[in-house]
Amino acid sequence: MLRINDVYSNQDLEYRILSVLPEQIVWIEVDSTSALPELILVKDIINLIEEGVCYIVKDPYESLILQ
């Protein structure tokens, strides 16, 4: 299940899910200061997950939640 705020590693870049739409996911690269939100089809991200190319990782900014 894809959830808002989950962080995924895809091709050595980390992306945070911003929004889950019916057929698309809006995500943004976590470590880029100039990143813009990108759309990816749900079926494409599921295929990447099944292939092991894209996988969920620990949130690098998890410590900021409690501040």
mmCIF file as gemmi writes it, N, C-alpha and C atoms, coordinates in Angstrom:
data_model
loop_
_atom_site.group_PDB
_atom_site.id
_atom_site.type_symbol
_atom_site.label_atom_id
_atom_site.label_alt_id
_atom_site.label_comp_id
_atom_site.label_asym_id
_atom_site.label_entity_id
_atom_site.label_seq_id
_atom_site.pdbx_PDB_ins_code
_atom_site.Cartn_x
_atom_site.Cartn_y
_atom_site.Cartn_z
_atom_site.occupancy
_atom_site.B_iso_or_equiv
_atom_site.pdbx_formal_charge
_atom_site.auth_seq_id
_atom_site.auth_asym_id
_atom_site.pdbx_PDB_model_num
ATOM 1 N N . MET Axp A 1 ? 0.839 -1.183 0 1 0 ? 1 A 1
ATOM 2 C CA . MET Axp A 1 ? 0 0 0 1 0 ? 1 A 1
ATOM 3 C C . MET Axp A 1 ? 0.881 1.242 0 1 0 ? 1 A 1
ATOM 4 N N . LEU Axp A 2 ? 0.639 2.122 -0.912 1 0 ? 2 A 1
ATOM 5 C CA . LEU Axp A 2 ? 1.387 3.374 -1.011 1 0 ? 2 A 1
ATOM 6 C C . LEU Axp A 2 ? 0.703 4.423 -0.138 1 0 ? 2 A 1
ATOM 7 N N . ARG Axp A 3 ? 1.491 5.045 0.756 1 0 ? 3 A 1
ATOM 8 C CA . ARG Axp A 3 ? 0.917 6.01 1.688 1 0 ? 3 A 1
ATOM 9 C C . ARG Axp A 3 ? 1.644 7.341 1.616 1 0 ? 3 A 1
ATOM 10 N N . ILE Axp A 4 ? 0.923 8.399 1.878 1 0 ? 4 A 1
ATOM 11 C CA . ILE Axp A 4 ? 1.499 9.739 1.931 1 0 ? 4 A 1
ATOM 12 C C . ILE Axp A 4 ? 2.579 9.772 2.996 1 0 ? 4 A 1
ATOM 13 N N . ASN Axp A 5 ? 3.686 10.441 2.695 1 0 ? 5 A 1
ATOM 14 C CA . ASN Axp A 5 ? 4.87 10.623 3.538 1 0 ? 5 A 1
ATOM 15 C C . ASN Axp A 5 ? 5.799 9.419 3.588 1 0 ? 5 A 1
ATOM 16 N N . ASP Axp A 6 ? 5.459 8.3 2.971 1 0 ? 6 A 1
ATOM 17 C CA . ASP Axp A 6 ? 6.411 7.198 2.882 1 0 ? 6 A 1
ATOM 18 C C . ASP Axp A 6 ? 7.563 7.631 1.976 1 0 ? 6 A 1
ATOM 19 N N . VAL Axp A 7 ? 8.757 7.151 2.282 1 0 ? 7 A 1
ATOM 20 C CA . VAL Axp A 7 ? 9.944 7.485 1.495 1 0 ? 7 A 1
ATOM 21 C C . VAL Axp A 7 ? 10.414 6.218 0.788 1 0 ? 7 A 1
ATOM 22 N N . TYR Axp A 8 ? 10.645 6.338 -0.509 1 0 ? 8 A 1
ATOM 23 C CA . TYR Axp A 8 ? 11.086 5.215 -1.335 1 0 ? 8 A 1
ATOM 24 C C . TYR Axp A 8 ? 12.42 5.539 -1.98 1 0 ? 8 A 1
ATOM 25 N N . SER Axp A 9 ? 13.256 4.537 -2.079 1 0 ? 9 A 1
ATOM 26 C CA . SER Axp A 9 ? 14.502 4.651 -2.822 1 0 ? 9 A 1
ATOM 27 C C . SER Axp A 9 ? 14.242 4.128 -4.224 1 0 ? 9 A 1
ATOM 28 N N . ASN Axp A 10 ? 14.598 4.919 -5.21 1 0 ? 10 A 1
ATOM 29 C CA . ASN Axp A 10 ? 14.433 4.536 -6.609 1 0 ? 10 A 1
ATOM 30 C C . ASN Axp A 10 ? 15.653 5.015 -7.375 1 0 ? 10 A 1
ATOM 31 N N . GLN Axp A 11 ? 16.456 4.085 -7.865 1 0 ? 11 A 1
ATOM 32 C CA . GLN Axp A 11 ? 17.667 4.392 -8.623 1 0 ? 11 A 1
ATOM 33 C C . GLN Axp A 11 ? 18.593 5.304 -7.826 1 0 ? 11 A 1
ATOM 34 N N . ASP Axp A 12 ? 18.834 4.942 -6.567 1 0 ? 12 A 1
ATOM 35 C CA . ASP Axp A 12 ? 19.741 5.646 -5.655 1 0 ? 12 A 1
ATOM 36 C C . ASP Axp A 12 ? 19.282 7.054 -5.283 1 0 ? 12 A 1
ATOM 37 N N . LEU Axp A 13 ? 18.052 7.401 -5.565 1 0 ? 13 A 1
ATOM 38 C CA . LEU Axp A 13 ? 17.468 8.665 -5.123 1 0 ? 13 A 1
ATOM 39 C C . LEU Axp A 13 ? 16.296 8.354 -4.206 1 0 ? 13 A 1
ATOM 40 N N . GLU Axp A 14 ? 16.069 9.223 -3.227 1 0 ? 14 A 1
ATOM 41 C CA . GLU Axp A 14 ? 14.954 9.003 -2.303 1 0 ? 14 A 1
ATOM 42 C C . GLU Axp A 14 ? 13.822 9.973 -2.629 1 0 ? 14 A 1
ATOM 43 N N . TYR Axp A 15 ? 12.609 9.446 -2.627 1 0 ? 15 A 1
ATOM 44 C CA . TYR Axp A 15 ? 11.412 10.218 -2.963 1 0 ? 15 A 1
ATOM 45 C C . TYR Axp A 15 ? 10.377 10.085 -1.853 1 0 ? 15 A 1
ATOM 46 N N . ARG Axp A 16 ? 9.726 11.193 -1.531 1 0 ? 16 A 1
ATOM 47 C CA . ARG Axp A 16 ? 8.642 11.196 -0.557 1 0 ? 16 A 1
ATOM 48 C C . ARG Axp A 16 ? 7.315 11.307 -1.297 1 0 ? 16 A 1
ATOM 49 N N . ILE Axp A 17 ? 6.36 10.466 -0.937 1 0 ? 17 A 1
ATOM 50 C CA . ILE Axp A 17 ? 5.032 10.519 -1.549 1 0 ? 17 A 1
ATOM 51 C C . ILE Axp A 17 ? 4.264 11.692 -0.948 1 0 ? 17 A 1
ATOM 52 N N . LEU Axp A 18 ? 3.802 12.578 -1.803 1 0 ? 18 A 1
ATOM 53 C CA . LEU Axp A 18 ? 3.053 13.758 -1.377 1 0 ? 18 A 1
ATOM 54 C C . LEU Axp A 18 ? 1.552 13.577 -1.494 1 0 ? 18 A 1
ATOM 55 N N . SER Axp A 19 ? 1.137 12.812 -2.497 1 0 ? 19 A 1
ATOM 56 C CA . SER Axp A 19 ? -0.292 12.627 -2.738 1 0 ? 19 A 1
ATOM 57 C C . SER Axp A 19 ? -0.519 11.323 -3.487 1 0 ? 19 A 1
ATOM 58 N N . VAL Axp A 20 ? -1.622 10.672 -3.153 1 0 ? 20 A 1
ATOM 59 C CA . VAL Axp A 20 ? -2.012 9.442 -3.838 1 0 ? 20 A 1
ATOM 60 C C . VAL Axp A 20 ? -3.302 9.73 -4.583 1 0 ? 20 A 1
ATOM 61 N N . LEU Axp A 21 ? -3.216 9.723 -5.901 1 0 ? 21 A 1
ATOM 62 C CA . LEU Axp A 21 ? -4.36 9.966 -6.768 1 0 ? 21 A 1
ATOM 63 C C . LEU Axp A 21 ? -4.878 8.626 -7.283 1 0 ? 21 A 1
ATOM 64 N N . PRO Axp A 22 ? -6.033 8.596 -7.924 1 0 ? 22 A 1
ATOM 65 C CA . PRO Axp A 22 ? -6.579 7.303 -8.385 1 0 ? 22 A 1
ATOM 66 C C . PRO Axp A 22 ? -5.623 6.485 -9.256 1 0 ? 22 A 1
ATOM 67 N N . GLU Axp A 23 ? -4.918 7.12 -10.175 1 0 ? 23 A 1
ATOM 68 C CA . GLU Axp A 23 ? -4.032 6.378 -11.067 1 0 ? 23 A 1
ATOM 69 C C . GLU Axp A 23 ? -2.59 6.862 -11.025 1 0 ? 23 A 1
ATOM 70 N N . GLN Axp A 24 ? -2.306 7.864 -10.212 1 0 ? 24 A 1
ATOM 71 C CA . GLN Axp A 24 ? -0.964 8.429 -10.165 1 0 ? 24 A 1
ATOM 72 C C . GLN Axp A 24 ? -0.548 8.712 -8.725 1 0 ? 24 A 1
ATOM 73 N N . ILE Axp A 25 ? 0.763 8.812 -8.549 1 0 ? 25 A 1
ATOM 74 C CA . ILE Axp A 25 ? 1.368 9.206 -7.283 1 0 ? 25 A 1
ATOM 75 C C . ILE Axp A 25 ? 2.119 10.508 -7.551 1 0 ? 25 A 1
ATOM 76 N N . VAL Axp A 26 ? 2.012 11.448 -6.626 1 0 ? 26 A 1
ATOM 77 C CA . VAL Axp A 26 ? 2.821 12.665 -6.682 1 0 ? 26 A 1
ATOM 78 C C . VAL Axp A 26 ? 3.921 12.476 -5.654 1 0 ? 26 A 1
ATOM 79 N N . TRP Axp A 27 ? 5.169 12.54 -6.106 1 0 ? 27 A 1
ATOM 80 C CA . TRP Axp A 27 ? 6.28 12.416 -5.171 1 0 ? 27 A 1
ATOM 81 C C . TRP Axp A 27 ? 7.343 13.426 -5.497 1 0 ? 27 A 1
ATOM 82 N N . ILE Axp A 28 ? 8.277 13.626 -4.553 1 0 ? 28 A 1
ATOM 83 C CA . ILE Axp A 28 ? 9.319 14.62 -4.72 1 0 ? 28 A 1
ATOM 84 C C . ILE Axp A 28 ? 10.625 14.04 -4.201 1 0 ? 28 A 1
ATOM 85 N N . GLU Axp A 29 ? 11.702 14.383 -4.861 1 0 ? 29 A 1
ATOM 86 C CA . GLU Axp A 29 ? 13.019 13.927 -4.428 1 0 ? 29 A 1
ATOM 87 C C . GLU Axp A 29 ? 13.341 14.583 -3.09 1 0 ? 29 A 1
ATOM 88 N N . VAL Axp A 30 ? 13.769 13.796 -2.135 1 0 ? 30 A 1
ATOM 89 C CA . VAL Axp A 30 ? 13.955 14.265 -0.764 1 0 ? 30 A 1
ATOM 90 C C . VAL Axp A 30 ? 15.165 15.177 -0.61 1 0 ? 30 A 1
ATOM 91 N N . ASP Axp A 31 ? 16.287 14.817 -1.2 1 0 ? 31 A 1
ATOM 92 C CA . ASP Axp A 31 ? 17.539 15.517 -0.919 1 0 ? 31 A 1
ATOM 93 C C . ASP Axp A 31 ? 17.892 16.64 -1.887 1 0 ? 31 A 1
ATOM 94 N N . SER Axp A 32 ? 17.066 16.914 -2.838 1 0 ? 32 A 1
ATOM 95 C CA . SER Axp A 32 ? 17.348 17.981 -3.799 1 0 ? 32 A 1
ATOM 96 C C . SER Axp A 32 ? 16.723 19.292 -3.336 1 0 ? 32 A 1
ATOM 97 N N . THR Axp A 33 ? 17.504 20.349 -3.321 1 0 ? 33 A 1
ATOM 98 C CA . THR Axp A 33 ? 16.984 21.653 -2.904 1 0 ? 33 A 1
ATOM 99 C C . THR Axp A 33 ? 16.15 22.312 -3.988 1 0 ? 33 A 1
ATOM 100 N N . SER Axp A 34 ? 16.267 21.836 -5.217 1 0 ? 34 A 1
ATOM 101 C CA . SER Axp A 34 ? 15.513 22.445 -6.312 1 0 ? 34 A 1
ATOM 102 C C . SER Axp A 34 ? 14.51 21.477 -6.936 1 0 ? 34 A 1
ATOM 103 N N . ALA Axp A 35 ? 14.164 20.423 -6.215 1 0 ? 35 A 1
ATOM 104 C CA . ALA Axp A 35 ? 13.252 19.41 -6.762 1 0 ? 35 A 1
ATOM 105 C C . ALA Axp A 35 ? 11.837 19.957 -6.877 1 0 ? 35 A 1
ATOM 106 N N . LEU Axp A 36 ? 11.153 19.484 -7.88 1 0 ? 36 A 1
ATOM 107 C CA . LEU Axp A 36 ? 9.74 19.786 -8.075 1 0 ? 36 A 1
ATOM 108 C C . LEU Axp A 36 ? 8.964 18.478 -7.987 1 0 ? 36 A 1
ATOM 109 N N . PRO Axp A 37 ? 7.719 18.527 -7.562 1 0 ? 37 A 1
ATOM 110 C CA . PRO Axp A 37 ? 6.913 17.303 -7.509 1 0 ? 37 A 1
ATOM 111 C C . PRO Axp A 37 ? 6.798 16.665 -8.895 1 0 ? 37 A 1
ATOM 112 N N . GLU Axp A 38 ? 6.801 15.338 -8.907 1 0 ? 38 A 1
ATOM 113 C CA . GLU Axp A 38 ? 6.691 14.586 -10.148 1 0 ? 38 A 1
ATOM 114 C C . GLU Axp A 38 ? 5.517 13.629 -10.054 1 0 ? 38 A 1
ATOM 115 N N . LEU Axp A 39 ? 4.917 13.339 -11.191 1 0 ? 39 A 1
ATOM 116 C CA . LEU Axp A 39 ? 3.85 12.343 -11.27 1 0 ? 39 A 1
ATOM 117 C C . LEU Axp A 39 ? 4.43 11.028 -11.757 1 0 ? 39 A 1
ATOM 118 N N . ILE Axp A 40 ? 3.981 9.935 -11.164 1 0 ? 40 A 1
ATOM 119 C CA . ILE Axp A 40 ? 4.337 8.608 -11.639 1 0 ? 40 A 1
ATOM 120 C C . ILE Axp A 40 ? 3.067 7.761 -11.57 1 0 ? 40 A 1
ATOM 121 N N . LEU Axp A 41 ? 2.86 6.948 -12.571 1 0 ? 41 A 1
ATOM 122 C CA . LEU Axp A 41 ? 1.683 6.082 -12.589 1 0 ? 41 A 1
ATOM 123 C C . LEU Axp A 41 ? 1.795 5.039 -11.483 1 0 ? 41 A 1
ATOM 124 N N . VAL Axp A 42 ? 0.675 4.756 -10.833 1 0 ? 42 A 1
ATOM 125 C CA . VAL Axp A 42 ? 0.649 3.753 -9.766 1 0 ? 42 A 1
ATOM 126 C C . VAL Axp A 42 ? 1.13 2.41 -10.3 1 0 ? 42 A 1
ATOM 127 N N . LYS Axp A 43 ? 0.689 2.044 -11.492 1 0 ? 43 A 1
ATOM 128 C CA . LYS Axp A 43 ? 1.101 0.745 -12.047 1 0 ? 43 A 1
ATOM 129 C C . LYS Axp A 43 ? 2.61 0.7 -12.299 1 0 ? 43 A 1
ATOM 130 N N . ASP Axp A 44 ? 3.214 1.842 -12.66 1 0 ? 44 A 1
ATOM 131 C CA . ASP Axp A 44 ? 4.66 1.875 -12.891 1 0 ? 44 A 1
ATOM 132 C C . ASP Axp A 44 ? 5.43 1.71 -11.586 1 0 ? 44 A 1
ATOM 133 N N . ILE Axp A 45 ? 5.003 2.391 -10.527 1 0 ? 45 A 1
ATOM 134 C CA . ILE Axp A 45 ? 5.709 2.261 -9.25 1 0 ? 45 A 1
ATOM 135 C C . ILE Axp A 45 ? 5.526 0.856 -8.67 1 0 ? 45 A 1
ATOM 136 N N . ILE Axp A 46 ? 4.357 0.266 -8.86 1 0 ? 46 A 1
ATOM 137 C CA . ILE Axp A 46 ? 4.142 -1.108 -8.386 1 0 ? 46 A 1
ATOM 138 C C . ILE Axp A 46 ? 5.054 -2.074 -9.136 1 0 ? 46 A 1
ATOM 139 N N . ASN Axp A 47 ? 5.209 -1.871 -10.443 1 0 ? 47 A 1
ATOM 140 C CA . ASN Axp A 47 ? 6.129 -2.709 -11.223 1 0 ? 47 A 1
ATOM 141 C C . ASN Axp A 47 ? 7.563 -2.567 -10.727 1 0 ? 47 A 1
ATOM 142 N N . LEU Axp A 48 ? 7.99 -1.332 -10.423 1 0 ? 48 A 1
ATOM 143 C CA . LEU Axp A 48 ? 9.343 -1.096 -9.917 1 0 ? 48 A 1
ATOM 144 C C . LEU Axp A 48 ? 9.543 -1.772 -8.564 1 0 ? 48 A 1
ATOM 145 N N . ILE Axp A 49 ? 8.523 -1.717 -7.705 1 0 ? 49 A 1
ATOM 146 C CA . ILE Axp A 49 ? 8.595 -2.362 -6.396 1 0 ? 49 A 1
ATOM 147 C C . ILE Axp A 49 ? 8.704 -3.876 -6.561 1 0 ? 49 A 1
ATOM 148 N N . GLU Axp A 50 ? 7.895 -4.438 -7.447 1 0 ? 50 A 1
ATOM 149 C CA . GLU Axp A 50 ? 7.93 -5.885 -7.683 1 0 ? 50 A 1
ATOM 150 C C . GLU Axp A 50 ? 9.269 -6.343 -8.252 1 0 ? 50 A 1
ATOM 151 N N . GLU Axp A 51 ? 9.914 -5.49 -9.051 1 0 ? 51 A 1
ATOM 152 C CA . GLU Axp A 51 ? 11.219 -5.812 -9.623 1 0 ? 51 A 1
ATOM 153 C C . GLU Axp A 51 ? 12.351 -5.608 -8.622 1 0 ? 51 A 1
ATOM 154 N N . GLY Axp A 52 ? 12.059 -4.97 -7.491 1 0 ? 52 A 1
ATOM 155 C CA . GLY Axp A 52 ? 13.078 -4.709 -6.479 1 0 ? 52 A 1
ATOM 156 C C . GLY Axp A 52 ? 13.906 -3.471 -6.743 1 0 ? 52 A 1
ATOM 157 N N . VAL Axp A 53 ? 13.526 -2.7 -7.748 1 0 ? 53 A 1
ATOM 158 C CA . VAL Axp A 53 ? 14.252 -1.479 -8.099 1 0 ? 53 A 1
ATOM 159 C C . VAL Axp A 53 ? 13.874 -0.336 -7.153 1 0 ? 53 A 1
ATOM 160 N N . CYS Axp A 54 ? 12.641 -0.324 -6.719 1 0 ? 54 A 1
ATOM 161 C CA . CYS Axp A 54 ? 12.105 0.721 -5.851 1 0 ? 54 A 1
ATOM 162 C C . CYS Axp A 54 ? 11.635 0.05 -4.559 1 0 ? 54 A 1
ATOM 163 N N . TYR Axp A 55 ? 12.043 0.606 -3.43 1 0 ? 55 A 1
ATOM 164 C CA . TYR Axp A 55 ? 11.672 0 -2.154 1 0 ? 55 A 1
ATOM 165 C C . TYR Axp A 55 ? 11.591 1.073 -1.07 1 0 ? 55 A 1
ATOM 166 N N . ILE Axp A 56 ? 10.798 0.789 -0.044 1 0 ? 56 A 1
ATOM 167 C CA . ILE Axp A 56 ? 10.594 1.733 1.036 1 0 ? 56 A 1
ATOM 168 C C . ILE Axp A 56 ? 11.845 1.773 1.911 1 0 ? 56 A 1
ATOM 169 N N . VAL Axp A 57 ? 12.192 2.982 2.36 1 0 ? 57 A 1
ATOM 170 C CA . VAL Axp A 57 ? 13.352 3.184 3.232 1 0 ? 57 A 1
ATOM 171 C C . VAL Axp A 57 ? 12.932 4.009 4.446 1 0 ? 57 A 1
ATOM 172 N N . LYS Axp A 58 ? 13.805 4.047 5.427 1 0 ? 58 A 1
ATOM 173 C CA . LYS Axp A 58 ? 13.56 4.85 6.624 1 0 ? 58 A 1
ATOM 174 C C . LYS Axp A 58 ? 13.585 6.327 6.237 1 0 ? 58 A 1
ATOM 175 N N . ASP Axp A 59 ? 12.683 7.09 6.797 1 0 ? 59 A 1
ATOM 176 C CA . ASP Axp A 59 ? 12.604 8.525 6.529 1 0 ? 59 A 1
ATOM 177 C C . ASP Axp A 59 ? 13.86 9.207 7.063 1 0 ? 59 A 1
ATOM 178 N N . PRO Axp A 60 ? 14.651 9.869 6.214 1 0 ? 60 A 1
ATOM 179 C CA . PRO Axp A 60 ? 15.882 10.507 6.679 1 0 ? 60 A 1
ATOM 180 C C . PRO Axp A 60 ? 15.618 11.703 7.608 1 0 ? 60 A 1
ATOM 181 N N . TYR Axp A 61 ? 14.41 12.191 7.64 1 0 ? 61 A 1
ATOM 182 C CA . TYR Axp A 61 ? 14.068 13.34 8.484 1 0 ? 61 A 1
ATOM 183 C C . TYR Axp A 61 ? 13.115 12.951 9.604 1 0 ? 61 A 1
ATOM 184 N N . GLU Axp A 62 ? 13.115 11.684 9.948 1 0 ? 62 A 1
ATOM 185 C CA . GLU Axp A 62 ? 12.219 11.171 10.98 1 0 ? 62 A 1
ATOM 186 C C . GLU Axp A 62 ? 12.426 11.86 12.33 1 0 ? 62 A 1
ATOM 187 N N . SER Axp A 63 ? 13.653 12.236 12.627 1 0 ? 63 A 1
ATOM 188 C CA . SER Axp A 63 ? 13.945 12.874 13.911 1 0 ? 63 A 1
ATOM 189 C C . SER Axp A 63 ? 13.294 14.249 14.046 1 0 ? 63 A 1
ATOM 190 N N . LEU Axp A 64 ? 12.916 14.864 12.945 1 0 ? 64 A 1
ATOM 191 C CA . LEU Axp A 64 ? 12.294 16.187 12.994 1 0 ? 64 A 1
ATOM 192 C C . LEU Axp A 64 ? 10.819 16.14 13.354 1 0 ? 64 A 1
ATOM 193 N N . ILE Axp A 65 ? 10.208 14.961 13.322 1 0 ? 65 A 1
ATOM 194 C CA . ILE Axp A 65 ? 8.779 14.822 13.594 1 0 ? 65 A 1
ATOM 195 C C . ILE Axp A 65 ? 8.451 15.303 15.002 1 0 ? 65 A 1
ATOM 196 N N . LEU Axp A 66 ? 9.303 15.002 15.953 1 0 ? 66 A 1
ATOM 197 C CA . LEU Axp A 66 ? 9.024 15.335 17.344 1 0 ? 66 A 1
ATOM 198 C C . LEU Axp A 66 ? 9.389 16.768 17.721 1 0 ? 66 A 1
ATOM 199 N N . GLN Axp A 67 ? 9.993 17.492 16.827 1 0 ? 67 A 1
ATOM 200 C CA . GLN Axp A 67 ? 10.389 18.868 17.154 1 0 ? 67 A 1
ATOM 201 C C . GLN Axp A 67 ? 9.265 19.836 16.974 1 0 ? 67 A 1
